[in-house]
Structure formats: structure tokens, C-alpha cells
Amino acid sequence: MAPPLRLHAVAFISPLNHPILIRSFSQVKGDELKYHYIAHTSLDVIEERIASSNKSTECYLGFLYAMEDSAVYGYITPLKVKIVLALALSDSVIRDADITMIFRAFYNAYYQSLANPFLRLDAPQDSITDHSALLSQGSSKWKGFRRRVDDVARAVGAVVTTDERD
């Protein structure tokens, strides 16, 4: 039996490399800045993988790199939104199928939130390709998305603390 995965953080990054949501599931207070750093440094690796890859249909980018106690994995959606997972490093083998399933669940959470017809009420016309104007982390319209992300994280086994913004 495979050991359970421990999810440290998930980051959603817009097509123009603006953070949409960076959610940390770590119990340590100072780790939020660390996961912002991990999300931003993974963008360089993601861009390299996209440029060197001939397969434009492959969303799963695989293992990107390891940093301290985290293994970082990447995924790019058909909408060019990048999803970055930081998992706890372990000595056991992590199957790509398990990671892909987690990415698809996070992508479905993003897609369901974006499909909300009331989300774009105050959106400028030029924000069709970059949703970061709509999806700012403090936006009250984005509570449903954070809730869906937390539900996926709970299913993976992360300990989700309630946020004062929720």
C-alpha cells in the first residue's frame, strides 16, 4: 500500500504569471512566504518544459524540482493556467497517476469556479485571457473557489485550517 501524500501547498498562476491563489496547508506560521517563493521559482522550470516539449496536448509537467522538504510538481491547463503542487518529500515512490488525479481535481475546482456566470460582473473587457483581475485572492467572489480547493486538499489528506477571510 502506498503511503499517503502530504500536501503542503497549491498555487494557481494565471497565463500572464500573476498568482491567482496560493494556498498553504502547512501548520508552521512562517511557511506561507516559502510557498509563494516555490510557486514563483517553479515558473522558470515550467517555461523551460513548455518550450522544450513537443507535446502541446500534455498538461501534466511532472516533477519540477525539490526544495528543502518539498517536492514540486507542475500542471498547465488548456487555459494556460499553471497549477503547482508542493508535496512532502518522502522516500517512497509517488505514482504519476496519483499526482495527475490531484491536479485534475484542482483543475475542476478552478473550472467550476470560473464557469460561475456571476463572476465576471465587474471584469474589464481585456481580461479574457488573464483572469487575475477577477481572481484576486481577497475577492469576495472567490470564496467558492477557495472552498473547493480546501475540499480537494482535505480529500488528499491535508489538514485545512479555517481562514479568517472565509
N, C-alpha and C positions, 0 to 999 in steps of 0.2 A: 504494500500500500504506500502510495506517495505521501510524503509529509505535506501538511497544509501550507499553503503560500501565505506569507505575511506581507500585506500591502502597507507600504509606508506612505506613499503619496501618489496622486494622479494629477496630471496637468493637461489642460486643453489649450491649444495655442492656435490663433487664427491664421489664415493663409498669409497675412502680412506680418506674421511673427509677433503679434500682440497677445499677451496672456488673456485668455477668456476666463479660466478658472484654474487655480492651483489649490488643491485640497490636500492637506496633510492629515494623516491618521496616526501620527506619532504621539506618544504620551509625553514626550520631552517638550518643554515650552519653547526653547530656542531653535527648534528644528525647522520652523516654517521658512526662515530665510535660506536655510540649506537646500530645501526642496525648490525654492524659486531659482536658486543658482543651478541646481541639477536640471531643471526644465530649460533654462536659457542655454546652458552648455550643450545640452542634447541637440539643440537646433543645428549646430555646425555638423554634427555627425549625421543627422537626418538629411541635411542638404547634400552631403557627400554621397550618402546611399542613394538618394534620388538621382543625382547626376550620373553616378556610375552604373545604375541599374538600367537594364534594357527592358525590363518588365514593367510597363506602366500600369498593369492591372493588379499587381501585388500590393496590397495595403499594409500587410504586416512586414515591418522592417527588421524584426528580430532583436537580438541582444545588441545594445548600442555600446555600453561600457559599464564598468564597475567603479564605484566611488565610495570609499570608506566602508560602510556597512550596507550599501545598497547596490542592487543590480538594476540597471536602467534598460527598459525596452521601449521600442517605438512603433507607432502605427500612424499611417496617414490616410484619411478618409477620402472618398471620392470628391468631397467638397474642399479638399486640400487643408482641412483642419488636422493639426498634428496632436496626437494623444501620446503622452509619455507616462509610463508607469515606473515607479521606484519600488522594487520588492526587496525584502530582506535577503542578504546573501546567505546561501546555505551550501552545504557540501553535497547535497543530493541533486540529482538531475531534475531539471524542470522541463516538462514537455512543452513544445511549441503549441500543441493543440490546446493545452490549458490556458496559456497566455493569450492565444488568439480568441478563445471563448470569452475571456475577461474583456479584451479590447472590444469585441463585438457588443457586449453588454453595455459598456461605456458609450460606444458609438450610438447604440439605440437610445440610450438616455439623452444624448445630445440631440439626436434627430427628432425624438418625440417633443423635446422642449422647443426646438426650432420650428416645428410644424404647428405650434400654437398660433392661431390666426390673430390673436390679440397682441402678440409680442412686438409687431412692427408698427404700432400706432404712432410712435414718435421717431421713427427711423428716417434719416436723410436718404434721398434717392441714390446717392453714390455709394451706399453701404451694402450693395447687393452681394459683392464678393467678400467683403470683410465684415464679419459680424461683431467685431469687438466693440463698436459703438453701442450696439444693442445689449451686449452680453457682459457689461462691466460687472465686476464681482459684487459691487454693492447694490446693484439694481434690485429693486423690489420685485420686478417681473421675473427675476431669475431664481427665485426661491424654489420653484418646482424642479428646476434643473439640479440645484444643489441637493435637494431631497432625493432625486433619482440617483445621483452619483453616490450619495450616502447609502442608499438601498443596495446598490451593486457592491459597494465596499463591504457592507455587512454580509452579503452573500458569499463574498470571497473569504471573509473571516476577520476583517479589520474591526477594531474597536472604534466606533464612531461616537465622539462626544458632541453634545448639542452645542451649537454655535450661538452666540448672542444675537447674530443677525437673523437667525431663523425664527 
